């Protein structure tokens, strides 16, 4: 696990320490950039690609001149996640806003998947959320404030053929969100989820040109989502404007569901 930092000084008000897991690219990067834009202290996280993580930190730093840090850690491994949280608290203080975005997809028949493939999908998409939330909650409960936003998928709501285990893991994130919100709500901690549809990210690079056209035609708004739109929604969910909103799953899918 490595520690990458860039720009510890920010002239505006630092509102919170924000950790966005799986944020070196795609939806996670869009969310991290949104929080940096608003003046939060932002910690980006990647699992193993230090080059990509450094580039992501530097890009956000160049755009917003904020307090942006990157930490390599596999959040599906509890010990690795725990070390990351310890590093964050030592350098910046405890995490006040946690965005659980880390995850991987697998496209193929369920019957063709190996045990290691199914285990990896569950670990990366569900266990990672459990681990990071478990590490963030104690401080939030003591502080009687905090916000957790879990990034799930519309396939976790309705299921998808050839993405069976992925759908199951994302459905698990939805159940986890609703249950945790009830448990920590009395302590002033809010937990919500964003169920994303098709977005312009690397995860959808597997689609052929024709498949992308067909997929787009199935979306009422007629286009894929932009990661910055996920960032704007996450900002709202973490803001005072959403103080009475918890245990909810918001579909960000262009009208598919």
C-alpha positions, 0 to 999 in steps of 0.5 A: 500500500502506498501513500501519494499526496499532492497539495496540502494547502487550500485557501477556502474552508475545508468542510470535511474529510472525504474518502472515495474508494475506487476513484482513480478513474470513472464514476469514482473520479467524477465524485472525487472531483466534485467534492474537491471542487467544493473545498473538501479534503479529498482522498482518492483510492486505487487498488494497485495502479499507482501511475493512474492514481498519481495522474488522477490526484494531479489532475484534480489538484490542477483543476481545483488547487485543493487538498487532494491525496491518493492512497493505494489500498485494496479495500476488499481486504480488511487489513489493507483498508484499516491501514488506509483509514489509519493513514487518513486519520493521522494526516487529515483527521477522521473520515466524515464522508465516505463514498463506497465506489470501488468495484469490478464487473464480470460479463459472462454466463454464471455457469462458466464462472470459476469459484475464484471469479465469483469470490472476487466479484463479491469481495470487490463489490460488496465486502469492500463496502462492508469493510470501509463502512465498518472502519468509518462508522465508529468515529461518525457515531461518536461525532453524531454526524457523518454520511456514507454514500454507496455506489451500486447499480441498476442491475442490483435492483432488477438483475442482469443476465450474464452479470449474475454475481455482479447483480447479486453483489450490488443487490447486497449493497442496496440491502446493506445501505437500507439496514445500516441507515436504520442502525446508525440513523439515531446517531445522526449518521446518514446512509444512501445509495446511488444505483447507476445505469450506463455511464461513459466509463472503462467498464463499458469499453467492452461494448461494440459500436453496435451494442453501444447504439442498441444500449443507448436506444434503450435509455429514455434520455438517449445517452450514457451518463457522465461521471460528473453527474454522479459527482453532483448527486453525491454532493447533494446527498452529502449536503445539508439540503439532504439532511432528512434523506437516509436509507434511500436508493436513487436510480441515476440511469437516464430513466431506464427503471 
